[in-house]
């Protein structure tokens, strides 16, 4: 039976997960917005979804909260900078 996560476990999971994930997610978002059609902000391809899926498949379930938090922060940051 797994014990609840301690703060040290959470910090370790965050450090392992956050290294390549947000940078790749941000780069994918830049690429996705570069592929938008001129009059509408609709992208033909959205690479961050593939990066998020790969991050979820490669990390244990108990650290998915960290992955989702990183993706959320990157999305908010990029959305605010694109306005």
N, C-alpha and C positions, 0 to 999 in steps of 0.2 A: 504494500500500500504506500502510495506516495504521500509524503508529508507536505503540508502547505509551504509555499515559497517563502523564504526568508528574504530580508532586504538584500543580503549578500548574493543570494541566488538570482534575484531580480536584476541586480547591478551587473552580474556576470553575463546573464542572458542578454541584457541590453548592450553590453560592450561587444559581445559576439555577433549580435544581430545587426547593430546599427553601423557597422563599419562600411560594408559595400552597398547596403540596401538603399539608404536615402540618396546617396550620390547617383546611383544607377536610376533610381526612381525620378529624380530631378532631371537627369540627362534625358530619360525617356519622355518626360513631360515636355521638355524643350523640343525634342524631335517631333512629338505628337502635335504640338502647336505650330511647328514649322510646316507640317503637312496639311494644315487647314485650308479650306477653300476660301477665296478672297472675301466674298460678301458675308459669309456666315461663319461663326466660330465652331464649325463642326469638323472634327478631324477624321480623316479616312482610316487612320491607324492610331491606336493608343497603346504604345509599348509599356507604360507603367503597370498596366494590368498583368502583363506577362511577368514582369519583374516581381510584382506582389505575389503572384501565384507561385513562382519559383522560390521566393523567400518563405512562403508558408509551407511548401513541400520539403524544404531543406532544414527547417527548424522544428524543434519539438513543440507539441501542442501547448505546453505550459508557457511558452514564450511568445505565443501568437499575439498577445496583448501588446507587446513591445513592437512587433512588426506593424500592427495596425496603427499604433500611436505614431510611429515614424512616418508611415504613409500619409496619415492624416495631417501631420505637421508639414510635410513636404507639399501636399495638395493645397493647404491653406496658404502657405508661403508663396507658391507659384501662382495661385489664383489672385492673390492680392497684388503681386508684381505685374500681372498681365492686364490689370484694369487701367 
